[in-house]
Amino acid sequence: MKNITLMVLILISIVNFGCSSGGTSNPVAVVTGPVILSVSPATGGAGTVVTIQGSRFGLVQGNSIVSYAGVTVTPTSWSDNQITLVIPEGMASSGSFVVIVNNVYSTSNSNTTFTVSGPNISYLSPSTGVIGSDVTIYGQYFGLQQGSVTFNGTMATIKSWSTSSIVCTVPDVQIFQSGNVSVLVRPSVTLTSNSADFYLILPAITSLTPDTDNIGARVFIYGQGFGKTQGSVKMGSVDAQIISWSESAIEIRVPQVAAEGLYNLTVLIGNRSVYKAFTVAGPKATSYSPSPVGKDDALNIYGNHFGASSDQVTRTIYIKDSGYVTNFTYSDTNLLLTWPVSNSWTGTKDVEVTISIGGLQQTFTVTAE
């Protein structure tokens, strides 16, 4: 009996010794924090989606946070091994991401640094145009909020803005001849993109067809840089009616000026004006037949600038001592009427005839019998 009791005591001692000796059957747990393994991409600007890969972030975010260069960033998704976020405006140019879970800071390997890139212009479409035309700027990192675009320092009107494309309207850049201007994107006061060249076509008149005509006549103005948005045209100081407008051609009618002669035909586009000389012509009768002319004869008056059939102009013929002629036919070079003056004198007589086209007049004499 004593031997059995002794053996039991020995076995109990062995079991107790084994449990307290630090054996490997029950190891002590070691608490560790979150680990960042990679950050992708390693560079980007405001609006860039960044993915942080790692471990022990926690199944849900809870009170955990992620920061960059000491600034807390709001994540868009969170799981135990992956966090995604969008780079906000105004971040430091370089730094590292840190994940904090239960007040324990993450550890990182050497490939987890991130560089914030400034805005970058890739190309413009189109890369040439006129004042008032629309241009799309393509690139990266323009930012989430609308900033500004300048052409040689002149602000452009923004139509749409995203992190990778901007649509704007070419402003009236103060240069004196067509050529390249520098385009810059500024998402903020502190960020400026690289520059891109835009070839600005300035307005210029190359020719007028015709360059001489009567009031009411249609005139074509050919050139470049007139823009898609209609401006205005003046003959001297008088506004001309615009029939059509395109970037390279404008059609107008000669307005009712006070006198015939040489005028500056001026095209106004925004704050710019270009001009070319134009001659407003009055009627010019050069000959007539028959001579002498008798009552009820068909009188043809030949000349120029009587007004074509498409011209919007008032024409009158006045015969002294007889009055206005009510019925006549016309073309730009011919007037045809029935001579209304009866022969109440002996031999022939000179009779004054006045032609008025758009208010500009010519008086000449016809020999009647």
C-alpha positions in Angstrom: 0.0 0.0 0.0 2.8 2.4 0.8 4.4 1.6 -2.5 1.2 2.5 -4.4 0.9 5.8 -2.6 4.5 6.7 -3.4 4.1 6.0 -7.1 1.0 8.2 -7.3 2.9 11.1 -5.6 5.8 10.7 -8.1 3.4 10.8 -11.1 1.7 13.9 -9.8 5.1 15.6 -9.4 6.1 14.7 -13.0 2.8 16.1 -14.4 3.2 19.4 -12.5 6.8 19.8 -13.5 5.9 19.3 -17.2 3.1 21.9 -17.1 5.4 24.5 -15.5 8.5 23.9 -17.5 7.6 26.0 -20.6 7.1 23.2 -23.0 6.0 23.7 -26.5 2.5 22.2 -26.2 1.0 25.5 -25.0 3.0 28.5 -26.5 2.4 32.1 -25.3 0.7 34.2 -28.0 2.6 37.2 -29.3 0.5 40.3 -30.3 1.6 42.1 -33.6 0.2 45.1 -35.5 -0.9 45.7 -39.1 1.7 45.3 -41.8 1.8 47.2 -45.2 3.3 45.1 -47.9 2.8 47.3 -51.0 1.3 50.5 -52.3 0.0 50.7 -55.9 0.6 52.9 -57.8 3.7 54.4 -56.3 3.0 57.8 -57.7 -0.1 59.9 -58.7 -1.9 63.1 -58.2 -5.2 64.3 -56.7 -7.9 61.8 -57.7 -5.6 58.8 -58.1 -7.0 55.6 -56.6 -4.4 53.9 -54.4 -4.5 50.3 -53.2 -2.6 49.3 -50.0 -1.9 45.6 -49.6 -1.0 44.0 -46.3 -2.3 42.1 -43.4 -4.0 42.4 -40.1 -5.9 45.6 -41.0 -9.1 44.1 -39.5 -12.2 42.9 -41.3 -13.9 46.3 -40.8 -12.4 49.7 -40.4 -14.1 50.5 -37.1 -11.9 53.1 -35.3 -8.8 52.3 -37.4 -7.3 55.0 -39.6 -4.9 55.3 -42.6 -2.8 58.4 -43.0 -0.3 59.8 -45.6 2.6 62.0 -44.5 0.8 62.5 -41.2 -2.6 63.5 -42.7 -5.6 61.2 -42.2 -7.1 60.0 -45.5 -10.7 58.7 -45.8 -10.6 55.2 -47.4 -13.2 54.0 -49.9 -12.9 50.3 -48.9 -11.4 48.3 -46.1 -10.7 44.6 -45.6 -8.2 42.6 -43.5 -5.6 42.7 -46.2 -6.5 45.6 -48.6 -7.4 49.2 -48.3 -8.3 51.5 -51.2 -8.5 55.3 -51.1 -8.5 58.4 -53.4 -5.6 60.9 -53.1 -7.2 64.2 -52.0 -6.2 67.7 -52.9 -3.3 69.4 -51.2 -1.3 66.4 -50.1 2.5 66.6 -49.5 4.7 65.9 -52.4 6.1 62.7 -50.9 5.7 60.5 -47.9 4.5 57.1 -46.6 1.2 55.6 -45.7 0.5 54.4 -42.2 -2.3 52.2 -41.0 -3.2 52.4 -37.3 -5.3 49.5 -35.8 -6.2 49.6 -32.1 -3.6 52.3 -31.6 -0.9 50.0 -33.0 1.0 51.5 -36.0 1.7 49.5 -39.1 5.1 48.3 -40.2 6.2 48.8 -43.8 8.7 47.4 -46.2 10.9 49.6 -48.3 8.5 49.7 -51.3 5.6 51.5 -49.7 6.6 55.1 -50.3 4.3 57.3 -52.4 5.0 60.4 -54.5 2.3 63.0 -55.2 2.6 64.1 -58.8 1.7 67.5 -60.2 -0.7 68.0 -63.1 0.6 66.8 -66.5 -0.7 67.8 -69.9 -0.4 65.0 -72.5 -1.9 66.7 -75.6 -4.5 69.2 -76.8 -7.3 68.5 -79.3 -7.4 70.3 -81.5 -3.9 71.9 -81.1 -4.7 74.8 -83.4 -7.7 77.1 -83.6 -9.2 80.5 -83.3 -10.4 82.8 -80.5 -13.7 81.4 -79.1 -13.1 77.8 -80.3 -13.3 74.8 -77.8 -10.2 72.9 -76.9 -9.9 69.6 -74.9 -6.8 69.2 -72.7 -5.9 65.6 -72.0 -3.5 64.5 -69.2 -3.3 63.4 -65.6 -3.7 64.7 -62.1 -5.7 67.8 -62.9 -7.5 67.4 -59.6 -11.0 66.7 -58.4 -12.0 70.4 -58.1 -12.0 72.9 -61.0 -8.9 75.0 -61.2 -7.8 77.3 -64.0 -6.4 77.2 -67.5 -4.4 80.0 -69.1 -3.3 80.7 -72.7 -0.2 82.9 -72.4 -1.4 84.0 -69.0 -5.0 84.8 -70.2 -7.7 82.9 -68.4 -9.8 80.5 -70.4 -13.5 79.8 -69.8 -13.9 76.2 -68.4 -16.7 74.1 -69.8 -15.9 70.8 -68.0 -13.2 69.5 -65.7 -12.1 66.1 -64.6 -8.8 64.6 -63.4 -7.8 63.5 -66.9 -9.5 66.0 -69.3 -10.6 69.6 -69.4 -12.7 71.4 -72.0 -12.2 75.1 -72.3 -12.7 78.0 -74.7 -9.7 79.8 -76.3 -9.5 83.3 -74.9 -8.5 86.5 -76.7 -4.8 86.2 -76.2 -3.0 89.5 -76.7 -0.6 88.6 -79.4 -0.2 90.4 -82.7 0.2 87.6 -85.2 -0.8 83.9 -85.5 1.5 81.5 -83.6 2.1 79.3 -80.7 0.9 80.2 -77.2 1.6 78.4 -74.0 -1.2 76.5 -72.2 -1.0 75.8 -68.5 -3.3 73.9 -66.1 -3.4 75.1 -62.5 -5.5 72.9 -60.2 -4.5 75.1 -57.3 -2.4 78.1 -56.4 0.6 75.8 -55.6 0.3 73.3 -58.5 1.1 74.1 -62.1 1.3 71.7 -65.0 3.9 71.4 -67.7 3.2 73.7 -70.7 1.7 72.7 -74.0 1.8 74.7 -77.3 -1.5 75.8 -79.0 -1.3 77.4 -82.4 -3.6 80.4 -82.3 -5.0 81.6 -85.6 -5.7 85.3 -85.4 -8.4 87.0 -87.5 -7.1 88.4 -90.9 -8.9 89.5 -94.1 -7.2 88.2 -97.3 -9.7 89.5 -99.9 -13.0 91.1 -100.6 -15.3 90.0 -103.5 -16.1 92.4 -104.9 -14.0 95.2 -103.5 -16.3 97.9 -105.1 -20.1 97.9 -105.2 -23.3 99.8 -104.6 -25.4 100.0 -101.4 -27.3 96.8 -100.8 -24.9 94.7 -102.8 -23.6 91.4 -101.4 -19.9 91.2 -100.5 -17.9 88.2 -99.5 -15.1 88.7 -97.0 -12.5 85.9 -97.1 -9.8 85.3 -94.5 -9.0 83.3 -91.4 -9.7 83.3 -87.7 -13.2 84.8 -87.8 -14.4 82.2 -85.3 -17.6 80.2 -85.0 -19.4 82.9 -83.0 -20.7 85.8 -85.1 -19.1 89.1 -84.5 -19.9 92.3 -86.4 -19.0 94.2 -89.5 -18.9 97.9 -90.1 -18.5 100.0 -93.3 -16.9 103.1 -91.8 -19.0 103.6 -88.7 -22.2 102.0 -90.1 -23.2 98.5 -89.2 -23.5 96.1 -92.1 -26.1 93.3 -92.4 -24.5 89.9 -91.9 -25.9 87.2 -94.2 -23.6 84.4 -93.2 -20.5 83.8 -90.9 -17.9 81.1 -90.8 -14.3 80.9 -89.6 -12.9 81.7 -93.1 -15.7 83.6 -94.9 -18.3 86.2 -94.1 -21.1 87.5 -96.4 -22.6 91.0 -95.8 -24.6 93.6 -97.6 -23.2 97.1 -98.2 -25.0 99.3 -95.7 -26.5 102.7 -96.5 -23.6 105.1 -96.0 -23.9 108.8 -96.6 -21.7 109.1 -99.6 -19.8 107.0 -102.2 -16.1 106.6 -101.8 -13.4 104.6 -100.0 -14.3 103.1 -96.6 -12.6 100.8 -94.1 -14.6 97.6 -94.0 -13.9 96.4 -90.4 -14.6 92.9 -89.0 -14.9 92.9 -85.2 -14.3 89.6 -83.3 -14.3 89.9 -79.5 -11.9 92.6 -78.6 -10.1 92.4 -82.0 -10.7 94.2 -85.3 -9.3 93.7 -88.8 -10.1 95.8 -91.8 -9.6 96.1 -95.5 -10.4 99.0 -97.9 -13.8 98.9 -99.8 -15.2 101.4 -102.3 -18.9 102.2 -102.1 -20.0 103.1 -105.6 -23.0 105.2 -106.7 -24.7 104.7 -110.0 -22.6 105.4 -113.1 -24.4 106.0 -116.3 -21.9 105.9 -119.2 -24.2 106.0 -122.3 -27.7 105.7 -123.6 -29.6 104.9 -126.8 -31.3 106.0 -128.9 -30.0 109.5 -129.2 -31.9 111.6 -129.6 -34.8 109.8 -127.9 -38.5 110.5 -128.7 -41.7 110.1 -126.7 -42.6 106.4 -126.1 -39.2 105.3 -127.4 -37.5 102.5 -125.4 -34.6 104.2 -123.7 -31.6 102.0 -122.6 -29.3 103.6 -120.1 -25.9 101.7 -119.8 -23.5 101.9 -117.0 -22.5 100.3 -113.7 -23.7 99.9 -110.1 -27.4 100.1 -110.8 -27.9 97.2 -108.4 -28.2 93.5 -109.2 -31.6 91.8 -108.8 -30.4 90.1 -105.6 -29.4 93.5 -104.0 -31.7 94.9 -101.4 -31.7 98.5 -102.5 -34.2 101.2 -103.5 -33.9 102.5 -107.1 -35.5 105.6 -108.5 -35.3 107.4 -111.9 -36.4 111.0 -112.0 -36.8 113.0 -115.2 -36.8 116.8 -114.8 -40.1 118.4 -115.8 -41.7 115.0 -116.0 -41.3 113.4 -112.6 -40.5 109.9 -111.4 -40.6 106.9 -113.8 -42.8 104.3 -112.3 -42.1 101.4 -114.7 -38.7 100.3 -115.7 -36.6 97.2 -115.7 -33.0 96.9 -114.6 -29.8 95.0 -114.1 -26.6 96.1 -112.6 -25.4 97.5 -115.9 -28.7 98.5 -117.7 -31.8 100.5 -117.1 -34.7 100.2 -119.6 -37.7 102.6 -119.6 -40.2 104.1 -122.0 -39.4 107.7 -122.6 -42.4 109.7 -121.3 -41.5 113.2 -122.4 -43.4 114.5 -125.5 -41.8 116.8 -128.0 -43.2 120.2 -127.4 -40.3 122.2 -128.7 -38.6 122.6 -132.1 -35.5 120.5 -132.7 -33.8 118.7 -129.7 -33.4 119.5 -126.1 -31.2 118.3 -123.2 -33.3 116.8 -120.4 -31.8 116.0 -116.9 -32.2 112.5 -115.7 -31.4 111.6 -112.1 -30.7 108.0 -111.0 -30.8 107.1 -107.3 -29.5 103.8 -106.0 -29.7 103.4 -102.2 -29.8 107.2 -101.9 -26.6 107.8 -103.9 -27.4 109.8 -107.0 -26.1 110.6 -110.4 -27.6 113.3 -112.7 -26.9 113.3 -116.5 -28.5 114.7 -119.6 -30.4 112.9 -122.3 -30.9 114.5 -125.7 -34.6 114.3 -126.6 -36.5 115.3 -129.8 
